[in-house]
Amino acid sequence: MSVELKLSRSNRIYRPDEQIEGKIITKFSSSISHYGVRLTVNGSVNLQVRGGSAGVIESIVGVLKPITIVKKSVEIRPSGKISSGTTEIPFSLTLKQPGESKSGKFYETFHGEDISIQYLLTVEVARGYLHKSLSATLEFIIESEKAELLELPISPELVLFYITQDTQKHPLLSELKSGGFRVSGRIPTQCSLSCALRGEMTVEASALPIQSIDIHLLRVESILVGDRIASEATLIQTTQQIADGDVSRGLSLPIYVLLPRLLTCPTVLAGPFSIEFKVSIVISFQSELSKLHPKSDPRTPRLWLAMETLPLELVRTM
């Protein structure tokens, strides 16, 4: 015997004021009696501090309770029987009624390292004390309400950036210092989640041949714990490569990065937590040192790496 949840939308994407419709599908070899079929929706922000760069005492991790966004329960069927074979029970519920108070904000679905925003739909077929209840859980995805969406175009102007030996907080190879190195480019600091991140860059001068140019998308998750803020940046995605091998000097190179859906969300600056994003341009030079460390983390400053990291605000647009 089994119970399954199936939503009417295959992508499982909804907005808070939309109706969530679907079916509860039961498959039994014989008919069963039950004490009600109940559907529950839970939305919460789950927070945890892993240590590392956060620098927060481990003993206080346990006080980080989930932040409840929504919790509703409705009875789909009263006590009765469900016949043998396959039975489909339709359901419909609304997370947020029109005109309902906006005190409880519906943050978008997000799966991070320390912060997870999740919406779960659970069906339970109660069978009393002598039999174990039957249940099934399904995650669905919440996106911003239409009233919160921004209109296109956003940030039409691109921000200029420069990468030279003088912009680096770490030393570069001596050949670069003596022979010169300069990269310039343009990239937006605000981007719609439904669009690609677009920009351009040019290698104006480099005394050493370039091995690769990569774009890293980073998330910065911050959690308020007592009077401290635990903050940690992690790598979401690497776009390899903007350039593979040495490139002609003065040639404009396009930047084009698609944003992963569940690993990104609109930038959130809430009281107890925040979710922000950054984009990092990493240039690797051909050298004997780089050959000796082929598996090194490209986010870690090295003699053969030059990089520039810029803030990136993500928004949801119409």
URCOR-V334715 format. One record per residue. N is the residue number from 1. RES is the residue in one letter. PHI is phi in radians with two decimals (none if undefined). NEAR is the number of other ideal C-beta (glycine too) atoms within 10 Angstrom. D_CENTER is the distance of its C-alpha to the mean C-alpha in Angstrom with 2 decimals. Layout:
n = (N & N)
res = (RES & RES)
phi = (PHI & PHI)
near = (NEAR & NEAR)
d_center = (D_CENTER & D_CENTER)
//
This chain:
n = (1 & 2 & 3 & 4 & 5 & 6 & 7 & 8 & 9 & 10 & 11 & 12 & 13 & 14 & 15 & 16 & 17 & 18 & 19 & 20 & 21 & 22 & 23 & 24 & 25 & 26 & 27 & 28 & 29 & 30 & 31 & 32 & 33 & 34 & 35 & 36 & 37 & 38 & 39 & 40 & 41 & 42 & 43 & 44 & 45 & 46 & 47 & 48 & 49 & 50 & 51 & 52 & 53 & 54 & 55 & 56 & 57 & 58 & 59 & 60 & 61 & 62 & 63 & 64 & 65 & 66 & 67 & 68 & 69 & 70 & 71 & 72 & 73 & 74 & 75 & 76 & 77 & 78 & 79 & 80 & 81 & 82 & 83 & 84 & 85 & 86 & 87 & 88 & 89 & 90 & 91 & 92 & 93 & 94 & 95 & 96 & 97 & 98 & 99 & 100 & 101 & 102 & 103 & 104 & 105 & 106 & 107 & 108 & 109 & 110 & 111 & 112 & 113 & 114 & 115 & 116 & 117 & 118 & 119 & 120 & 121 & 122 & 123 & 124 & 125 & 126 & 127 & 128 & 129 & 130 & 131 & 132 & 133 & 134 & 135 & 136 & 137 & 138 & 139 & 140 & 141 & 142 & 143 & 144 & 145 & 146 & 147 & 148 & 149 & 150 & 151 & 152 & 153 & 154 & 155 & 156 & 157 & 158 & 159 & 160 & 161 & 162 & 163 & 164 & 165 & 166 & 167 & 168 & 169 & 170 & 171 & 172 & 173 & 174 & 175 & 176 & 177 & 178 & 179 & 180 & 181 & 182 & 183 & 184 & 185 & 186 & 187 & 188 & 189 & 190 & 191 & 192 & 193 & 194 & 195 & 196 & 197 & 198 & 199 & 200 & 201 & 202 & 203 & 204 & 205 & 206 & 207 & 208 & 209 & 210 & 211 & 212 & 213 & 214 & 215 & 216 & 217 & 218 & 219 & 220 & 221 & 222 & 223 & 224 & 225 & 226 & 227 & 228 & 229 & 230 & 231 & 232 & 233 & 234 & 235 & 236 & 237 & 238 & 239 & 240 & 241 & 242 & 243 & 244 & 245 & 246 & 247 & 248 & 249 & 250 & 251 & 252 & 253 & 254 & 255 & 256 & 257 & 258 & 259 & 260 & 261 & 262 & 263 & 264 & 265 & 266 & 267 & 268 & 269 & 270 & 271 & 272 & 273 & 274 & 275 & 276 & 277 & 278 & 279 & 280 & 281 & 282 & 283 & 284 & 285 & 286 & 287 & 288 & 289 & 290 & 291 & 292 & 293 & 294 & 295 & 296 & 297 & 298 & 299 & 300 & 301 & 302 & 303 & 304 & 305 & 306 & 307 & 308 & 309 & 310 & 311 & 312 & 313 & 314 & 315 & 316 & 317 & 318)
res = (M & S & V & E & L & K & L & S & R & S & N & R & I & Y & R & P & D & E & Q & I & E & G & K & I & I & T & K & F & S & S & S & I & S & H & Y & G & V & R & L & T & V & N & G & S & V & N & L & Q & V & R & G & G & S & A & G & V & I & E & S & I & V & G & V & L & K & P & I & T & I & V & K & K & S & V & E & I & R & P & S & G & K & I & S & S & G & T & T & E & I & P & F & S & L & T & L & K & Q & P & G & E & S & K & S & G & K & F & Y & E & T & F & H & G & E & D & I & S & I & Q & Y & L & L & T & V & E & V & A & R & G & Y & L & H & K & S & L & S & A & T & L & E & F & I & I & E & S & E & K & A & E & L & L & E & L & P & I & S & P & E & L & V & L & F & Y & I & T & Q & D & T & Q & K & H & P & L & L & S & E & L & K & S & G & G & F & R & V & S & G & R & I & P & T & Q & C & S & L & S & C & A & L & R & G & E & M & T & V & E & A & S & A & L & P & I & Q & S & I & D & I & H & L & L & R & V & E & S & I & L & V & G & D & R & I & A & S & E & A & T & L & I & Q & T & T & Q & Q & I & A & D & G & D & V & S & R & G & L & S & L & P & I & Y & V & L & L & P & R & L & L & T & C & P & T & V & L & A & G & P & F & S & I & E & F & K & V & S & I & V & I & S & F & Q & S & E & L & S & K & L & H & P & K & S & D & P & R & T & P & R & L & W & L & A & M & E & T & L & P & L & E & L & V & R & T & M)
phi = (none & -2.64 & -2.22 & -2.38 & -1.86 & -2.39 & -1.55 & -1.23 & -1.79 & -1.16 & -1.46 & 1.04 & -1.77 & -2.40 & -1.88 & -0.97 & -1.63 & -1.66 & -1.38 & -1.70 & -2.07 & 3.12 & -2.37 & -1.74 & -1.91 & -1.95 & -2.31 & -2.16 & -1.34 & -2.56 & -1.17 & -2.28 & -1.62 & -2.53 & -1.93 & 2.15 & -1.94 & -2.09 & -1.99 & -2.19 & -2.04 & -2.20 & -2.19 & -2.66 & -1.81 & -1.75 & -2.08 & -2.64 & -1.92 & -1.61 & 1.54 & 1.11 & -1.29 & -1.13 & 1.18 & -1.82 & -1.03 & -1.05 & -1.15 & -1.66 & -1.11 & -1.15 & -1.45 & -1.43 & -1.56 & -1.05 & -1.65 & -1.33 & -1.69 & -2.66 & -2.62 & -2.34 & -2.42 & -2.29 & -1.57 & -1.52 & -2.47 & -1.32 & -0.96 & 2.96 & -2.25 & -2.07 & -1.27 & -1.23 & 1.49 & -1.73 & -2.15 & -1.94 & -1.98 & -1.26 & -2.53 & -2.70 & -2.61 & -2.04 & -1.22 & -2.34 & -1.29 & -0.99 & 1.44 & -1.18 & -0.97 & -1.63 & -1.09 & -1.71 & -1.42 & -1.60 & -1.28 & -1.23 & -1.00 & -2.68 & -2.06 & -1.96 & -1.42 & -1.94 & -2.20 & -2.31 & -1.94 & -2.37 & -2.15 & -2.16 & -1.95 & -2.20 & -1.92 & -2.30 & -1.81 & -1.32 & -2.21 & 1.50 & -1.29 & -1.46 & -2.28 & -1.28 & -1.10 & -1.75 & -2.58 & -2.65 & -2.24 & -2.40 & -1.53 & -2.14 & -1.91 & -1.88 & -2.04 & -1.05 & -1.18 & -1.04 & -1.16 & -1.67 & -1.32 & -1.59 & -1.54 & -1.34 & -1.50 & -2.06 & 0.65 & -1.11 & -1.53 & -1.66 & -1.58 & -1.37 & -2.38 & -2.32 & -2.18 & -2.39 & -1.12 & -1.39 & -1.55 & -1.55 & -1.53 & -2.21 & -1.23 & -1.88 & -1.00 & -1.05 & -1.08 & -1.24 & -1.16 & -1.39 & -1.64 & 1.67 & -2.76 & -2.72 & -2.25 & -2.22 & -3.00 & -2.38 & -2.70 & -1.32 & -1.82 & -2.40 & -2.53 & -1.36 & -1.16 & -1.56 & -2.11 & -1.46 & -1.41 & -2.09 & -2.93 & -2.74 & -2.61 & -2.40 & -1.51 & -1.43 & -2.73 & -2.81 & -1.24 & -1.93 & -1.14 & -1.55 & -1.55 & -2.86 & -2.25 & -2.09 & -2.02 & -1.91 & -1.80 & -2.04 & -2.01 & -2.08 & -1.78 & -2.17 & -2.27 & -1.48 & -2.15 & 1.15 & -1.80 & -2.03 & -2.02 & -1.57 & -2.26 & -2.58 & -1.79 & -2.29 & -1.41 & -1.62 & -2.71 & -2.05 & -1.71 & -1.91 & -2.18 & -1.11 & -2.54 & -2.09 & 1.70 & -1.15 & -2.12 & -1.18 & -1.25 & 1.49 & -1.55 & -1.34 & -1.88 & -1.33 & -1.91 & -2.52 & -2.25 & -1.49 & -1.62 & -1.26 & -1.14 & -1.27 & -1.63 & -2.31 & -2.84 & -1.00 & -0.93 & -2.04 & -2.17 & -1.71 & -1.12 & -1.40 & -2.75 & -2.58 & -2.24 & -2.20 & -2.37 & -2.43 & -2.11 & -2.16 & -1.72 & -2.06 & -1.94 & -1.89 & -1.82 & -1.30 & -2.79 & -1.14 & -1.14 & -1.15 & -1.22 & -1.37 & -2.25 & -1.22 & -1.84 & -1.24 & -1.21 & -1.16 & -1.45 & -1.49 & -1.00 & -2.38 & -1.04 & -1.72 & -2.16 & -2.09 & -2.58 & -2.46 & -2.06 & -2.18 & -1.19 & -2.39 & -1.57 & -1.80 & -2.34 & -1.79 & -2.07 & -1.24)
near = (12 & 10 & 20 & 14 & 18 & 12 & 17 & 14 & 13 & 7 & 9 & 17 & 14 & 22 & 17 & 24 & 16 & 16 & 10 & 20 & 14 & 22 & 15 & 21 & 16 & 24 & 12 & 17 & 8 & 8 & 11 & 16 & 11 & 20 & 15 & 14 & 23 & 17 & 22 & 16 & 19 & 17 & 24 & 18 & 21 & 15 & 21 & 15 & 21 & 15 & 12 & 12 & 11 & 19 & 12 & 20 & 12 & 9 & 7 & 13 & 16 & 8 & 9 & 19 & 10 & 14 & 19 & 11 & 20 & 15 & 11 & 13 & 12 & 12 & 10 & 17 & 16 & 9 & 12 & 10 & 10 & 20 & 11 & 14 & 11 & 11 & 15 & 11 & 17 & 10 & 19 & 12 & 16 & 16 & 22 & 17 & 9 & 6 & 7 & 12 & 7 & 12 & 5 & 15 & 13 & 22 & 22 & 22 & 21 & 22 & 16 & 21 & 16 & 22 & 24 & 16 & 22 & 18 & 24 & 13 & 21 & 15 & 23 & 19 & 24 & 14 & 15 & 11 & 6 & 5 & 13 & 8 & 13 & 19 & 14 & 17 & 12 & 15 & 12 & 21 & 16 & 25 & 21 & 19 & 16 & 12 & 8 & 16 & 17 & 15 & 7 & 11 & 9 & 14 & 14 & 8 & 9 & 15 & 14 & 9 & 19 & 12 & 21 & 17 & 17 & 9 & 14 & 16 & 6 & 11 & 12 & 20 & 22 & 10 & 14 & 22 & 13 & 10 & 13 & 13 & 26 & 16 & 22 & 14 & 21 & 16 & 22 & 21 & 15 & 16 & 24 & 21 & 17 & 14 & 14 & 11 & 19 & 14 & 22 & 15 & 25 & 16 & 23 & 16 & 13 & 20 & 15 & 16 & 11 & 20 & 19 & 19 & 23 & 19 & 21 & 20 & 22 & 17 & 25 & 16 & 25 & 21 & 21 & 16 & 18 & 10 & 5 & 14 & 14 & 25 & 17 & 20 & 18 & 16 & 14 & 17 & 16 & 15 & 16 & 13 & 14 & 22 & 19 & 12 & 11 & 15 & 18 & 9 & 12 & 9 & 11 & 10 & 16 & 9 & 21 & 12 & 20 & 11 & 20 & 12 & 17 & 12 & 15 & 22 & 25 & 21 & 17 & 19 & 10 & 14 & 7 & 13 & 22 & 17 & 24 & 18 & 20 & 16 & 23 & 19 & 22 & 21 & 24 & 20 & 24 & 14 & 17 & 8 & 12 & 18 & 10 & 9 & 12 & 6 & 4 & 14 & 10 & 17 & 17 & 10 & 13 & 22 & 16 & 21 & 22 & 26 & 21 & 19 & 15 & 14 & 13 & 23 & 15 & 21 & 17 & 17 & 16 & 9)
d_center = (35.85 & 32.22 & 30.00 & 27.06 & 24.73 & 24.18 & 22.52 & 24.19 & 21.15 & 20.16 & 16.56 & 16.34 & 14.75 & 16.60 & 17.08 & 18.47 & 22.00 & 22.23 & 24.15 & 22.56 & 25.22 & 25.90 & 28.34 & 29.12 & 30.86 & 33.36 & 35.42 & 38.47 & 41.60 & 43.65 & 43.32 & 42.00 & 42.58 & 39.75 & 39.42 & 36.74 & 33.47 & 30.74 & 27.21 & 24.72 & 21.29 & 19.17 & 16.09 & 15.06 & 12.93 & 13.52 & 14.17 & 15.71 & 17.19 & 17.66 & 20.20 & 20.27 & 19.85 & 19.34 & 23.08 & 23.25 & 26.05 & 25.12 & 27.42 & 25.39 & 22.23 & 23.84 & 24.07 & 20.37 & 20.51 & 17.77 & 17.66 & 18.89 & 17.64 & 19.97 & 22.50 & 25.04 & 27.53 & 29.98 & 32.89 & 32.88 & 36.29 & 39.02 & 40.95 & 42.61 & 42.45 & 40.19 & 42.25 & 42.03 & 40.20 & 37.02 & 36.42 & 33.81 & 33.18 & 31.39 & 29.31 & 27.79 & 26.12 & 24.53 & 21.90 & 23.22 & 26.78 & 27.82 & 28.92 & 27.35 & 26.64 & 23.37 & 23.54 & 20.72 & 17.62 & 15.24 & 11.74 & 9.20 & 7.68 & 4.54 & 5.17 & 5.81 & 9.36 & 11.15 & 9.35 & 8.58 & 9.18 & 11.19 & 14.13 & 16.95 & 20.26 & 23.20 & 26.74 & 29.65 & 33.21 & 35.41 & 38.50 & 40.30 & 41.29 & 42.83 & 39.88 & 36.23 & 33.94 & 31.96 & 28.26 & 25.09 & 21.44 & 18.83 & 15.18 & 14.61 & 11.83 & 12.39 & 12.04 & 13.96 & 17.71 & 19.92 & 21.61 & 18.54 & 17.84 & 19.11 & 21.75 & 21.76 & 22.66 & 20.49 & 21.36 & 23.90 & 24.99 & 23.56 & 23.74 & 26.15 & 25.48 & 27.99 & 27.87 & 31.22 & 32.68 & 33.09 & 29.41 & 28.49 & 28.44 & 29.61 & 32.74 & 32.79 & 35.42 & 38.88 & 39.43 & 36.67 & 38.19 & 41.64 & 40.89 & 38.21 & 34.60 & 32.75 & 29.69 & 28.80 & 26.16 & 24.33 & 20.65 & 19.00 & 17.24 & 15.79 & 14.15 & 13.54 & 10.47 & 13.34 & 15.04 & 15.06 & 15.27 & 19.04 & 21.55 & 24.49 & 26.14 & 29.67 & 31.24 & 34.38 & 35.94 & 35.42 & 38.25 & 36.43 & 35.11 & 31.34 & 29.75 & 26.28 & 23.82 & 20.10 & 16.98 & 14.14 & 10.68 & 9.94 & 7.83 & 10.45 & 10.31 & 13.73 & 15.71 & 19.23 & 21.63 & 25.18 & 26.09 & 23.62 & 20.07 & 18.20 & 15.79 & 14.21 & 12.57 & 11.07 & 10.87 & 7.95 & 10.47 & 14.17 & 16.09 & 19.59 & 21.81 & 22.62 & 25.99 & 27.46 & 30.76 & 32.78 & 32.59 & 35.35 & 35.71 & 35.23 & 33.20 & 30.24 & 27.13 & 24.39 & 20.71 & 18.50 & 14.79 & 12.82 & 9.09 & 7.22 & 6.45 & 4.70 & 2.35 & 2.62 & 5.20 & 8.73 & 9.76 & 11.09 & 14.44 & 15.82 & 18.83 & 17.82 & 14.32 & 12.22 & 8.81 & 9.83 & 9.47 & 12.38 & 13.95 & 16.70 & 19.75 & 21.53 & 25.14 & 26.96 & 30.77 & 33.25 & 35.18 & 36.77 & 34.41 & 31.31 & 33.14 & 33.74 & 30.07 & 28.29 & 25.51 & 24.71 & 21.21 & 20.87 & 19.09 & 22.28 & 25.08 & 27.91 & 31.22 & 30.30 & 26.88 & 26.44 & 23.15 & 21.88 & 18.60 & 17.83 & 15.58 & 13.29 & 12.77 & 10.46 & 12.27 & 12.95 & 16.45 & 19.21)
//
